[in-house]
């Protein structure tokens, strides 16, 4: 577990992430990897 520790930066901050600032980044990832319509 110690080998992973230097890369686990998101849980090291005491401040909560700014969801409004992060939304465009994650929206772009979702648009890239998931189709707009799903076939069920």
C-alpha positions as CSV (number, residue, x, y, z in Angstrom):
1,X,0.0,0.0,0.0
2,X,2.9,2.3,0.6
3,X,3.9,2.2,-3.1
4,X,0.6,3.7,-4.0
5,X,0.7,6.4,-1.4
6,X,2.7,9.1,-3.4
7,X,0.1,8.9,-6.2
8,X,-3.0,9.2,-4.0
9,X,-3.1,13.0,-4.0
10,X,-6.9,13.5,-4.2
11,X,-7.4,12.2,-0.6
12,X,-4.6,14.2,0.9
13,X,-6.2,17.6,1.0
14,X,-8.5,18.7,3.8
15,X,-10.4,21.0,1.5
16,X,-13.4,19.7,-0.4
17,X,-13.0,19.6,-4.2
18,X,-14.8,22.4,-6.2
19,X,-17.5,20.5,-8.1
20,X,-18.3,23.4,-10.4
21,X,-14.7,23.7,-11.4
22,X,-14.2,19.9,-11.9
23,X,-17.5,19.4,-13.9
24,X,-16.2,20.3,-17.4
25,X,-13.3,17.9,-17.0
26,X,-15.4,15.0,-16.1
27,X,-18.2,15.9,-18.5
28,X,-15.6,15.8,-21.3
29,X,-14.4,12.3,-20.1
30,X,-18.0,11.0,-20.0
31,X,-18.7,12.4,-23.5
32,X,-15.5,10.8,-24.8
33,X,-16.1,7.3,-23.4
34,X,-19.9,7.0,-23.3
35,X,-22.3,7.4,-26.2
36,X,-25.0,10.0,-26.0
37,X,-27.6,7.3,-26.4
38,X,-27.5,3.8,-25.1
39,X,-29.1,0.7,-26.6
40,X,-30.7,-1.5,-24.1
